[in-house]
Amino acid sequence: MSAMVTERGTEHRWLPAGDPRSLPLLDSEAAGRNAAGEDVQVVYSARGDRFMIIPRLKAAP
């Protein structure tokens, strides 16, 4: 598991899709980041079979 440690604790960037706790944990992390002003979303990546937090893509004008 790849993680980054900060003053708030462990912030996950991605977790394996095979663990049923991964998606709820990342959804919670993304909600916290969005509340703090970041614009992120959780997506599934077939490459690596994992859920990831990524910046939300901006729509083209």
N, C-alpha and C positions, 0 to 999 in steps of 0.2 A: 504494500500500500504506500502510495506517495502522499506525504502530508507536509504541511508547513507549520512550524510552531511559532506562535505569536504571543503577545501579552494576554490575549483573551483565551488562550489554550490552543488546541489543535484545530486547524482549519483544513478540511479536506478539499482537494482539487478533483480527485477521482477515487472511486471505489469499485471493486469487482461487481458485476451484475449478478453473479451467482449467489451472493449473500442477500437474503431477504431484508436485512437491515440497511443496506446501502442506499436505496432510493429514499426512504424516509429521512435518513440522516443528511443526505445531500440536499433534499428539499428544504429541510430546516435551515441548513447552512446558507443556501441561496436566499431564503426569505430574510435571514438576518443581514446578509450583504445588501439585498435590495433596500431594506429599511435603513441601512447606513449610507445609502446614496449610490451604491454600485448598481449597474444594470446588467444582471446576470441571469442565466437560466440553466436548468439541468437537462442534458441530452444523453442519449444512448449512443455509444460508439461500438459498431460491430467489430471493428479492428481493436482487439484487446478485450472484447466482451465486457465493457465497463460503462458506468454512468459517470459523466463529467460535468463540472461546473465551468461554463464558458461565458464570455461576454455576449450579451444579446446583440444580434445583428441589427443594424439600422436599415430601415426601408429606403430604397433608392427613390429620389424625388421624381 
